[in-house]
Amino acid sequence: MDKQTFEDIIDETGTIFRDIDVFGPNYLPEIYKYRDKQLYEMVSFCRGLKNGHPPQNMMLVGKYATGKTSTILKYFNLIEERFNNVLCVHINCQVNKTEYKVFTQIYKRLFGENVNVNGLSTFNIFEKLMKEIRKDNKILIVALDDFDFIKKMIKS
């Protein structure tokens, strides 16, 4: 391979992918296929939101990379577009495996991503969360995505 060809390849800005963002964990497709029935069922569980009642607990199951996370994110978008008093928090349990980390993620979602939680105990974080949620009369919906990672920690 001559130097010119090597430089051309290295400097090439093109890619074989139309949109590399589709491989990101937070990507939501514009056209949502194959989980419509499940999404409909999930939305039906939250009918009480219009009367200030939280939805029923739900469990999404399925094989790896079959659209569970996308379904949760789509569900959360639909809920938050319709209801101002609902706070939806998606927790990736592969990364946030402890009670402290889960509450920290909820806290940051409520108070802002840059809020400092250093020095706060799990109990303090929980207390502040509950105080703020009650004050604003919010309904909190939390998705523990890949909960199996937390269950493994509990068994250890």
C-alpha positions as CSV (number, residue, x, y, z in Angstrom):
1,M,0.0,0.0,0.0
2,D,1.5,3.3,-1.0
3,K,1.6,6.3,1.4
4,Q,-1.0,8.3,-0.6
5,T,-3.6,5.5,-0.4
6,F,-3.0,5.1,3.4
7,E,-3.5,8.8,3.9
8,D,-6.6,8.9,1.8
9,I,-8.2,6.1,3.9
10,I,-7.2,7.6,7.2
11,D,-8.4,11.1,6.2
12,E,-11.7,9.8,4.8
13,T,-14.7,11.3,6.6
14,G,-17.3,9.0,5.2
15,T,-18.7,6.0,7.0
16,I,-20.6,2.9,6.0
17,F,-23.4,3.9,8.4
18,R,-26.1,6.4,7.5
19,D,-26.5,7.4,11.2
20,I,-24.1,6.1,13.8
21,D,-26.4,7.4,16.6
22,V,-28.7,4.4,16.0
23,F,-26.2,2.3,18.0
24,G,-26.4,4.6,21.0
25,P,-28.2,3.5,24.2
26,N,-30.7,6.4,24.1
27,Y,-31.6,6.2,20.4
28,L,-35.3,6.0,19.8
29,P,-36.5,5.2,16.2
30,E,-39.0,7.6,14.6
31,I,-41.0,4.6,13.3
32,Y,-41.5,2.2,16.2
33,K,-42.2,-1.4,15.2
34,Y,-42.9,-4.8,16.8
35,R,-43.6,-3.6,20.4
36,D,-46.8,-1.7,19.7
37,K,-49.0,-4.3,21.5
38,Q,-46.7,-4.2,24.6
39,L,-46.6,-0.4,24.5
40,Y,-50.4,-0.3,24.3
41,E,-50.6,-2.6,27.4
42,M,-48.2,-0.4,29.3
43,V,-50.1,2.8,28.5
44,S,-53.3,1.1,29.7
45,F,-51.7,0.5,33.1
46,C,-51.4,4.2,33.5
47,R,-55.0,5.3,33.0
48,G,-55.2,6.4,36.6
49,L,-52.6,9.1,36.0
50,K,-55.3,11.5,34.9
51,N,-56.8,11.2,38.4
52,G,-53.5,11.5,40.2
53,H,-52.9,7.8,40.7
54,P,-49.6,6.1,39.9
55,P,-49.6,3.2,37.4
56,Q,-49.4,-0.4,38.3
57,N,-46.1,-2.1,38.6
58,M,-45.0,-3.7,35.3
59,M,-42.3,-6.1,34.2
60,L,-40.9,-6.1,30.7
61,V,-39.2,-9.4,29.8
62,G,-37.5,-10.5,26.6
63,K,-34.3,-11.5,25.1
64,Y,-31.3,-9.2,24.9
65,A,-31.6,-6.5,22.2
66,T,-35.3,-7.0,21.5
67,G,-36.5,-3.4,22.2
68,K,-37.3,-3.4,25.9
69,T,-35.3,-0.3,26.6
70,S,-36.7,1.5,23.6
71,T,-40.2,0.6,24.7
72,I,-39.6,2.0,28.1
73,L,-38.1,5.2,26.7
74,K,-41.0,5.6,24.2
75,Y,-43.5,4.9,27.1
76,F,-41.8,7.6,29.2
77,N,-41.9,10.1,26.4
78,L,-45.7,9.5,25.9
79,I,-46.3,9.9,29.6
80,E,-44.3,13.0,30.1
81,E,-45.8,14.7,27.0
82,R,-49.3,14.2,28.4
83,F,-48.8,14.7,32.2
84,N,-46.9,17.6,33.8
85,N,-46.9,16.1,37.2
86,V,-45.2,12.9,36.3
87,L,-41.5,12.3,36.6
88,C,-40.2,9.3,34.7
89,V,-36.7,8.0,35.5
90,H,-34.9,5.3,33.5
91,I,-32.1,3.6,35.6
92,N,-29.6,1.4,33.8
93,C,-28.9,-1.2,36.5
94,Q,-25.8,-2.5,34.7
95,V,-24.2,0.8,35.7
96,N,-26.2,1.7,38.8
97,K,-26.1,-1.5,40.9
98,T,-26.6,-0.2,44.4
99,E,-29.5,1.4,46.2
100,Y,-27.4,4.6,46.6
101,K,-26.7,4.8,42.9
102,V,-30.4,4.2,42.0
103,F,-31.5,7.0,44.4
104,T,-28.8,9.3,43.2
105,Q,-30.0,8.9,39.6
106,I,-33.6,9.7,40.6
107,Y,-32.3,12.7,42.6
108,K,-30.3,14.0,39.7
109,R,-33.3,13.7,37.4
110,L,-35.4,15.6,39.8
111,F,-32.9,18.3,40.8
112,G,-30.7,18.5,37.8
113,E,-27.8,16.5,36.5
114,N,-25.1,18.8,38.0
115,V,-26.4,18.6,41.6
116,N,-23.8,17.5,44.1
117,V,-24.8,14.5,46.3
118,N,-21.4,13.9,47.9
119,G,-21.8,13.5,51.6
120,L,-25.5,12.7,51.5
121,S,-26.5,9.3,52.8
122,T,-29.0,7.1,51.0
123,F,-31.5,8.0,53.7
124,N,-30.9,11.7,53.2
125,I,-31.3,11.4,49.4
126,F,-34.5,9.5,49.8
127,E,-35.9,12.0,52.3
128,K,-35.2,14.9,50.0
129,L,-36.7,13.1,47.1
130,M,-39.9,12.3,48.9
131,K,-40.2,15.9,50.3
132,E,-39.8,17.4,46.8
133,I,-42.2,14.9,45.2
134,R,-44.9,15.5,47.9
135,K,-44.4,19.3,47.7
136,D,-45.0,19.4,44.0
137,N,-47.6,16.6,44.1
138,K,-45.6,14.6,41.5
139,I,-45.9,11.0,40.6
140,L,-42.6,9.1,40.2
141,I,-42.3,6.3,37.7
142,V,-39.0,4.4,37.8
143,A,-37.8,1.8,35.3
144,L,-35.1,-0.5,36.6
145,D,-33.6,-1.6,33.3
146,D,-31.6,-4.8,33.4
147,F,-32.7,-5.4,37.0
148,D,-31.0,-8.8,36.9
149,F,-27.7,-7.0,37.6
150,I,-29.1,-5.7,41.0
151,K,-30.6,-9.1,41.8
152,K,-27.1,-10.7,41.3
153,M,-25.6,-8.2,43.7
154,I,-28.2,-9.0,46.3
155,K,-27.5,-12.7,46.1
156,S,-23.8,-12.2,46.5
